[in-house]
Amino acid sequence: MNDDQLLRYSRHILLDEIGIEGQQRLLAAHVLVIGAGGLGSPVAMYLGTAGVGRLTIVDDDTVELTNLQRQIAHTMARLGAAKVDSAAATVHAINPEVQVIALRERADAARLNDLVAAADLVVDCCDNFATRQAVNAACVRHARPLVSGAAIGFDGQVSVYVTDRRDAALPCYACVFPPAASFEEVRCATMGVFAPLVGIIGSVQAAEALKLLVGVGASLAGRLQMLDARRMQWTEIRLARDPHCPVCASLHR
């Protein structure tokens, strides 16, 4: 690291659990962020400020006035712009050293397979069930850690899915939310979302991603944290692997 980097990241370097070695791991890391909206905004910003060397951000949407209530990476000046370009501009305004690859597209399963394979870790900030399943399948296939978050109304949830052949107890996303299950898609446009909620969940996602990249602490793998922001109360449930999961069961045979 050069002198400017030592100064910029000094508060991380001062942490015994991170130090220079941990910060260098962040600088060398490549994280794939799916979604540049309410969750993707704080995720991209915190990963950028922390010095993750390369961020690939995928989203096919544009910035609208209704987004600005909660999607903090975007501004009035960028109305109509691609969200990925807006998010990249925000990250670069804070930390110009970060390489941001902005992909304005809705990635299908084949595309996600390639994108996940190229990344060290994936943060799922999307807002639809089909994409979540496709992201998870690619993460299982390439053994990439997946940090997944969701938020609607006043309710949020976050977990980490690390599919490891060496640990048959850890579930993938499909173990918890089976692909064949019928989940009603709930949209912000119809249900609304409490603005700070996405910031809270997105910040937890960023924290889990950084911990995994550095190799510090215990992740949320095998645990689902659920937040009721009306009472600001967290509830945790333990997650078990489904031995018949159509996505990850073959890893443990």
C-alpha positions as CSV (number, residue, x, y, z in Angstrom):
1,M,0.0,0.0,0.0
2,N,1.1,3.5,-0.7
3,D,1.1,6.4,1.8
4,D,-2.3,7.7,0.7
5,Q,-3.8,4.2,1.1
6,L,-2.2,3.8,4.6
7,L,-3.9,7.1,5.6
8,R,-7.3,6.4,3.9
9,Y,-7.6,2.9,5.5
10,S,-5.9,3.7,8.8
11,R,-9.0,3.1,10.9
12,H,-9.2,-0.4,9.5
13,I,-5.5,-1.0,9.8
14,L,-5.7,0.0,13.5
15,L,-8.1,-2.9,14.2
16,D,-6.1,-5.9,15.2
17,E,-8.5,-8.2,13.4
18,I,-7.9,-6.5,10.1
19,G,-4.5,-4.7,10.1
20,I,-2.4,-4.3,7.0
21,E,-2.8,-7.9,5.9
22,G,-6.6,-7.7,6.1
23,Q,-6.8,-4.4,4.2
24,Q,-4.6,-5.8,1.5
25,R,-7.1,-8.7,1.1
26,L,-9.9,-6.2,0.6
27,L,-7.8,-4.3,-2.0
28,A,-7.3,-7.5,-3.9
29,A,-11.0,-8.6,-3.7
30,H,-13.6,-8.7,-6.4
31,V,-17.3,-8.5,-5.2
32,L,-20.3,-8.9,-7.4
33,V,-23.3,-6.8,-6.3
34,I,-26.7,-7.7,-7.7
35,G,-29.0,-4.7,-7.6
36,A,-28.2,-1.0,-7.2
37,G,-31.3,0.1,-5.3
38,G,-32.2,0.4,-1.7
39,L,-29.9,-2.4,-0.5
40,G,-27.3,-2.1,-3.2
41,S,-26.7,1.6,-2.5
42,P,-25.3,1.1,1.1
43,V,-23.6,-2.1,0.1
44,A,-21.7,-0.5,-2.9
45,M,-20.9,2.6,-0.9
46,Y,-19.5,0.8,2.2
47,L,-17.6,-1.8,0.1
48,G,-16.1,1.1,-1.9
49,T,-15.2,3.2,1.2
50,A,-13.6,0.1,2.8
51,G,-11.3,-0.4,-0.2
52,V,-12.7,-3.5,-2.0
53,G,-10.6,-3.3,-5.1
54,R,-13.1,-4.3,-7.7
55,L,-16.9,-4.0,-7.6
56,T,-19.2,-5.4,-10.4
57,I,-22.6,-3.9,-10.0
58,V,-25.5,-5.3,-12.0
59,D,-28.9,-3.6,-12.5
60,D,-31.1,-2.8,-15.5
61,D,-33.1,0.0,-13.9
62,T,-32.9,3.8,-14.1
63,V,-33.1,6.4,-11.3
64,E,-36.6,7.6,-10.6
65,L,-37.9,10.3,-8.2
66,T,-39.6,7.6,-6.0
67,N,-36.2,5.9,-5.5
68,L,-34.6,8.9,-3.8
69,Q,-36.6,8.3,-0.6
70,R,-34.3,5.4,0.3
71,Q,-31.7,4.7,-2.5
72,I,-28.9,6.8,-1.1
73,A,-26.4,6.2,-3.9
74,H,-28.6,8.3,-6.3
75,T,-29.4,12.0,-6.6
76,M,-31.8,14.5,-8.2
77,A,-29.1,15.3,-10.8
78,R,-29.1,11.6,-12.0
79,L,-32.8,11.2,-12.6
80,G,-33.2,9.0,-15.7
81,A,-29.6,7.7,-15.5
82,A,-28.8,4.0,-15.2
83,K,-28.7,3.1,-11.5
84,V,-25.4,1.2,-12.1
85,D,-23.8,4.3,-13.5
86,S,-25.1,6.5,-10.7
87,A,-23.9,4.0,-8.1
88,A,-20.5,3.9,-9.8
89,A,-20.3,7.7,-9.7
90,T,-21.1,7.8,-6.0
91,V,-18.5,5.2,-5.2
92,H,-15.8,7.0,-7.3
93,A,-16.7,10.3,-5.6
94,I,-15.8,8.8,-2.3
95,N,-12.9,6.5,-3.4
96,P,-11.6,6.9,-6.9
97,E,-9.2,4.0,-6.5
98,V,-12.0,1.4,-6.6
99,Q,-12.6,-0.2,-10.0
100,V,-16.3,-0.3,-10.6
101,I,-17.7,-2.3,-13.5
102,A,-21.3,-1.1,-14.1
103,L,-23.4,-3.5,-16.0
104,R,-26.8,-2.2,-17.0
105,E,-28.6,-5.5,-17.6
106,R,-30.9,-8.1,-16.1
107,A,-28.6,-11.0,-15.9
108,D,-30.1,-14.4,-16.7
109,A,-28.9,-17.7,-15.3
110,A,-26.2,-18.1,-18.0
111,R,-24.9,-14.6,-17.5
112,L,-24.9,-15.0,-13.7
113,N,-22.9,-18.2,-14.0
114,D,-20.1,-16.2,-15.7
115,L,-20.3,-13.2,-13.4
116,V,-20.3,-15.3,-10.2
117,A,-17.4,-17.4,-11.4
118,A,-15.3,-14.2,-11.8
119,A,-16.0,-12.9,-8.3
120,D,-14.7,-13.8,-4.9
121,L,-18.0,-13.1,-3.2
122,V,-21.6,-12.2,-4.1
123,V,-24.0,-9.8,-2.4
124,D,-27.6,-10.2,-3.5
125,C,-29.5,-7.0,-3.3
126,C,-32.2,-7.8,-5.9
127,D,-35.9,-7.6,-5.4
128,N,-37.3,-10.7,-7.1
129,F,-37.4,-14.4,-6.2
130,A,-36.3,-15.8,-9.6
131,T,-33.1,-13.8,-9.7
132,R,-32.3,-14.8,-6.1
133,Q,-32.6,-18.4,-7.0
134,A,-30.4,-18.0,-10.1
135,V,-27.8,-16.2,-8.1
136,N,-27.8,-18.9,-5.4
137,A,-27.5,-21.7,-8.0
138,A,-24.5,-20.0,-9.5
139,C,-22.9,-19.4,-6.1
140,V,-23.4,-23.1,-5.2
141,R,-21.9,-24.2,-8.5
142,H,-18.8,-22.1,-8.1
143,A,-18.5,-22.3,-4.3
144,R,-18.8,-18.5,-3.8
145,P,-20.1,-17.0,-0.5
146,L,-23.5,-15.4,-0.9
147,V,-24.7,-12.5,1.3
148,S,-28.4,-12.2,0.9
149,G,-30.7,-9.4,2.2
150,A,-34.3,-8.4,1.7
151,A,-36.5,-5.5,3.0
152,I,-40.1,-4.5,2.6
153,G,-42.4,-2.4,4.7
154,F,-40.9,-2.4,8.1
155,D,-39.5,-5.9,7.9
156,G,-36.0,-7.0,6.8
157,Q,-33.9,-10.1,6.8
158,V,-30.3,-11.0,6.1
159,S,-28.2,-14.1,6.1
160,V,-25.0,-15.7,4.6
161,Y,-25.0,-18.8,2.5
162,V,-21.7,-20.6,2.3
163,T,-22.0,-23.9,0.5
164,D,-19.0,-26.0,1.6
165,R,-18.5,-29.7,0.8
166,R,-16.6,-29.9,4.1
167,D,-19.6,-28.8,6.1
168,A,-22.8,-30.7,5.3
169,A,-24.8,-28.7,7.9
170,L,-24.7,-25.3,6.1
171,P,-27.7,-24.6,3.9
172,C,-27.9,-22.7,0.6
173,Y,-30.6,-20.2,-0.1
174,A,-32.7,-22.8,-1.9
175,C,-32.7,-25.0,1.3
176,V,-34.5,-22.2,3.1
177,F,-36.6,-20.8,0.3
178,P,-37.3,-23.8,-2.1
179,P,-37.4,-22.8,-5.8
180,A,-40.6,-24.7,-6.3
181,A,-42.4,-22.9,-3.4
182,S,-45.0,-20.3,-4.2
183,F,-43.9,-16.9,-2.9
184,E,-45.9,-13.8,-3.6
185,E,-43.7,-11.1,-5.0
186,V,-44.1,-8.0,-2.9
187,R,-43.0,-4.7,-4.4
188,C,-42.1,-1.4,-2.9
189,A,-44.5,0.3,-5.3
190,T,-47.5,-1.5,-3.7
191,M,-46.3,-2.1,-0.1
192,G,-43.9,0.7,0.5
193,V,-40.7,0.5,2.5
194,F,-39.4,2.3,5.6
195,A,-36.5,4.3,4.3
196,P,-33.8,3.6,6.9
197,L,-34.7,-0.2,6.8
198,V,-32.8,-0.8,3.6
199,G,-29.9,1.2,5.0
200,I,-29.8,-1.1,8.1
201,I,-30.0,-4.3,6.1
202,G,-27.6,-3.2,3.4
203,S,-25.1,-2.1,6.0
204,V,-25.3,-5.6,7.7
205,Q,-24.8,-7.1,4.2
206,A,-21.7,-5.0,3.7
207,A,-20.4,-5.9,7.1
208,E,-20.8,-9.6,6.5
209,A,-19.1,-9.3,3.1
210,L,-16.1,-7.5,4.6
211,K,-15.8,-10.0,7.4
212,L,-15.8,-12.9,5.0
213,L,-13.2,-11.3,2.7
214,V,-10.9,-10.5,5.6
215,G,-11.6,-13.7,7.4
216,V,-12.6,-12.2,10.7
217,G,-15.3,-13.1,13.2
218,A,-18.2,-15.5,12.7
219,S,-20.5,-14.9,9.7
220,L,-24.3,-15.4,9.6
221,A,-23.9,-18.7,7.7
222,G,-26.6,-21.0,9.1
223,R,-28.4,-18.1,10.8
224,L,-31.2,-15.9,9.5
225,Q,-31.5,-12.5,11.1
226,M,-34.9,-10.9,10.9
227,L,-35.6,-7.3,11.8
228,D,-39.0,-5.8,12.9
229,A,-38.2,-2.1,12.5
230,R,-41.5,-1.1,14.1
231,R,-40.1,-2.3,17.5
232,M,-36.4,-2.3,16.3
233,Q,-36.2,-5.9,17.4
234,W,-34.0,-8.6,15.9
235,T,-35.0,-12.2,15.8
236,E,-32.6,-15.0,14.8
237,I,-33.5,-18.5,13.6
238,R,-31.1,-21.3,12.9
239,L,-31.1,-22.7,9.4
240,A,-30.6,-26.3,8.5
241,R,-29.6,-27.8,5.2
242,D,-32.3,-29.6,3.2
243,P,-30.8,-33.0,2.3
244,H,-33.1,-33.1,-0.7
245,C,-32.4,-29.6,-1.9
246,P,-32.5,-29.5,-5.7
247,V,-29.6,-27.1,-5.8
248,C,-27.0,-28.2,-3.2
249,A,-27.8,-31.8,-2.3
250,S,-25.5,-33.3,-4.9
251,L,-22.5,-31.6,-3.2
252,H,-22.9,-33.9,-0.1
253,R,-23.5,-37.3,-1.8
